[in-house]
Amino acid sequence: MTLNAKLFTIALGLFALAATPAPTLAQQAPLDQRAAAVQVVELTRVVASDQNVRLDFLYSLNPDCSSMGFTTVRILKQPQHGTIAVGNGTGFTNFPKDNQRYECNKLRSNGAVIAYDPESGYVGVDSISIEAIYASGSSQKRSYAIEVK
């Protein structure tokens, strides 16, 4: 191979290397590490048979108690023995005493309301799963075990 051919081959290889984008963090991390980054919350609720219940109230607040916006809720698993309703509404927050937003607990705030209505006469266990995407930019998956009595 001539010197010009060798230089051309090296230059072509360097061009190909420079044109290849660096892998993103998601491409670099193994799948199990990426999945661990998604927060999963498991909750248990009890509801009286034939009664509609508010399962949860999800919100994002600024330190001054103003809303950052509504939480987007996506239903990942529907209940087998009832119906689920998701909508925007108001409610009270539940910040711990050491949180700078603790005083917000005294005020009604905007948020997403998740309600469950069991089938008429049903007694037993049901469950749902959702993904919550908060206006603050975080997200989490939430699974609810619902005991209908």
N, C-alpha and C positions, 0 to 999 in steps of 0.2 A: 504494500500500500504506500502510495506517495505521501510526502509530508503534507501536501494540500488536502489530500483525501482524509488523512488522520485529523488535521485541524478542523475540517468540515464536520467529521463525525463527532468530535468532542464538542464543537459549537452546537450541533444539533441536539446532542444529549443535554447540554446545559440549558438550551432553550426549552426542551420538553420538561426538564426539572423545574425551571422557573415558572412555566405555565400551569403546573399542577397546583391546585389550591391546597392549602394546609388543611388537614382534617379538623373539623369542629370538635369541641369538647365532647359532644354527644357521640361522635364517631370514634373518639379515642377511648372513652370509658366503656368497659364491658356492660352488656345489657343489664345484668343484675344490679350494678351500681347505679345505672340511670333510673331503673325502676324504683330503687330505694329513695331517690330524691323526691318522689311524689309522696306526699303525706297522706296516710290513710287513717281515718278516725272511725272507730267502731262504737256504736251507741245502742243502748237498749231503751225502749219506751214501752209503757203499759197503757192500754186503752180499754175502756168499757165497751162491751159489745153494743153495736148499734149507735155508737157515739163518734162523731167527727172529732179529731184531735189535731192540734198544731204540733207537729213533730219538731220543728226547728225554726229559728229566726236567724238569718245570716246577714251580716252587715260589715261595712268598712267605714270607719270614722276617723276624721282628723283629730288631733289633740284638743281642738276647740269644740268638739262634738258635732261639727258639721259633717254631712255625709260626703264621702268620696264618690259615691254613685252606687247603683244597685248591683248586687251580686248576680251573676248569671248562673243558673242552675240547669244542668243537663241530667236527665234521668238515664242511668245506665242499666238499672234492673227494675222492672215494674213489679208491683206487689201481685201475688197470686190470688189473694182473697180480699181484695179491696181496691180502692182507687187512690191515686195520689194527685194532689193539686199544688201547683207552684205559681206564685204570683208576687208582685211587689206590694208591700204594705208597710205598716209601722209596728213597732214593738219596743221593748226595753232591752238594753244590752246587759251583759253580765261580766263586766271587767273586774278582775281582782282588785283588792284594796291598794296594792302597791303599783298598779298601772296608772299612768298619767291621765287615762281616760275614765277613771273610776267615777268621777262626778257625772259623766254622761249617763250612768245607770239610772239617774233620777229623771231623765228626759225621754220622751218618745223619739225614736230614730227611724229613718227609712231603712228598709232592708228587704230581703227575699223571705217570703213565708212559705213553708212546706207543710202541707196538711194531708192527713190520711183519714180515709173513711172506709171502715171494714164492711164486707158484704153483710147484708141483713141476716141476723141469726148466727153468724160465724163466731166460733170460739176456738182459739188455737194460736199458732205462731205464724207470722208473716214477715216478710223482709223486703227492703228496697235498698238500692245503691244509687248514689248521685255523684256528680262531679260539680264542685262549687268553684267558680272562677271569680275571685274577688276584685273589686274596683281598685284595690291597692296593688294589684299585680301578682298576687299569689294564688295558688289553687290547691285544692285537696279533694280527695275522694272520701265520701262518708257512707258508711253502711249502717243501716238501722235494723235491729231485730225488734219486731213489734209483737208483744204478747197481747192478744185480744181475750179479755175475760168477760 
